[in-house]
Amino acid sequence: MITKTRTTKETDITVSLDINGTGKSNIDTGVGFLDHMLESFSKHSLIDLDITCKGDTHIDDHHSVEDVGIVLGSLIAQAIYPIKNMERFGSANIVMDEACISCDLDLSNRPFLVYELDVHGKVGQFDTELVEEFYRAFVLNSRISAHIIMLRGKNKHHIIEGSFKSLAVSLRRALAVNERVGVPSTKDVL
């Protein structure tokens, strides 16, 4: 397990993770829907996660959601770079009832996000626009390239949860150990 704490005027966050875990999680961000998404992410990525966040949710959930993405992403980067003996690329299409979400990613050490989820409004009390904010913070700080694309769907909860699961499975596949690849780049460095 590696751990990082980040404290600002808006949030106080501690994240611990083990990328070679079993998918166990203990998550309390103060944002119920985000907790649910991160528990699903942990389960399907097989990354053990402990996350606590005390944020200014009396204002709104924005700072907590974005800052958790920053800390989680930076810990992923710390755990995987420099990349060696990992597959590097991962892809998954995840179906949740009527929704199907695709994620393709590259542990490239060059962050880039393509985000195409057609979700607007709220799921319960959660502002759906925060999903993109989380992914942007996560991708920039983990330094991965990720294309998260809705292939079809209507139910906002299914679409968002499908996106977290597809990211998780893609990441699990990209992190798979493969001794034969060495440094998986023609540049010999990532």
N, C-alpha and C positions, 0 to 999 in steps of 0.2 A: 504494500500500500504506500502510495505517495500522497502527500497532503499539501494543500495551499490555502492560505487565509488572505482575504482581501477586505479591507475596511475603508469605507468612504463615509461622507456625511449622509449618504442615502441608503447604504447597505453594509451589513457585516456578514460575510460569507466564509464558510469553511467547507472545502470539498476534499474528500479522500477517495482514491480510486485504485483498483488493481485491474489492469487490462487483461490479466491472465486469471480472472476470477471465474465464478459460476453463475453470475447474474443476481447476486444478493444485493439488496438495497435497503437503506434507511434514509428516507428523504423527508425533510420538512423545510420548505421554502417560504411558507406563509401564503402560498398561492396553490390552492387545492388542485386545480386542473393541471398545473405544471408538475406538481408532485406525481400525479397519475401518469403523465407523459414520460417523466424521467424514470419512474418505476418500470414502465414498459420498455424504455430504452435499455435500462440495465439488464432486464431479464433476457431480451433478445440479442443483445450484443455480447452477453456473458461477461460484462465488465461489472465488478463489484463497486458500488457507489455508496458513500455516506455524504449527504449534503445537508447543511443547515444554513438558513438565510434569515436574518432579521432585517427587514426592509421597511421603507416608508410607504407601506401599503395603504395607510390612511389617506395618502395622496392618490395613488393608483398602483397597479402592479408592474408598470413599465420598468422601473429601475431594478426591481428584484429579478424579473425575467431576463433582462439583458445582462445584468451583472453575473447571474448564475451561468449564462452562456459563456461569458468572458473567462470565468474561473475554470469551468469544466473544460473548455477548449484549450486553455493554456496548460492544464494538467495532462490532457491527451497528448499535446505536443511534447511535453517533457518526457512522457512515457515512451514515445515512439521514435523520436529523432535523436541521432541519425538512424535512418531505417536500414536494417540489414536482416536478411533471411525472413522477410515477410512478403506476402503476395503483392502488396501495394494497391492493387485495384480491387474494387468490390462493387457488386451490383445486386439489386433485389427489387422485385415487384411484389408488393404486399396487398392482399385483398382483405378488406373488411366489409362484408356484406356487399353493398352496391358500389363501394369505393375501391379503386385500385390506384396505388401510389408507387411511383418508380423513384429509386435513388441509385445513381451511379456516382462513384467517388474514386478519387485518386489521392493517396497519401503523398502528395507532390511537394510539400514544403512551400507551395505557392498557392495562397488562398484565393478561391473564386467560388462564388455562389450563383447558381441559376435556381431561382425560386418561382415555381409556377403552380401555386395552390389557389384555387378559386374559392376562398372563404372570406366572408365579410360579416360584420356584426359581432355577436357574442355567442359563446357556448357557456351556458349558466351565467356566471359573473365575469368570465374570462373574455377579454378583448382579443378577437382572432388576429388582429394586426400584429400582436405581440409574437406570434409564431415566427414571422419573418425576422423580427428583431432578435429573437433567440438564435435562429439559424445563422444570421449574419455575424453575431458576436461569437458564436461557437466556431464557425468556419474560419473567420479571420484569425482567431486566437489558436486554433488547432493547426492552422496552415494547411488545410486540405482543400481540394477542389471538390465541390458537391453539386450535383444537379438533382434537385428534388422536384418532381413533376407529377401533377395529378393527371392520370390517364382517364379517369372517370369518377363520378361520385356526386352525391347530393347532400348527404348528412355531414354537417361540419365536424362533429365529433369523430366520425369514422375517417374523414379525410385527414384531419390533423393527427389522430392516433396512428393511422396508416403511415403517415410521413415519418413519425418518430420510429416506428417499427422498421420501415424500409431503410432509414438511416442506420439503425442498430444492426440489422442483418448485413447490410453492405459493409459496415465497419468491421464486423466480426469476420467477414470473408477476406477483407483487405489485410487484416491483422494476422491471418492464418500463417503459421510458421511454414516456411519452405526453404530448407537449407541450401537447395540447389541454386536459388536465385541470387544469393549473396546480396550485393547492393543492387536493387532492381531498377537500374538506370544505365543507359549507354554513356552517361556523363561520369558514372562511377561515384556519384554523390547525390544525395537528396537532402 
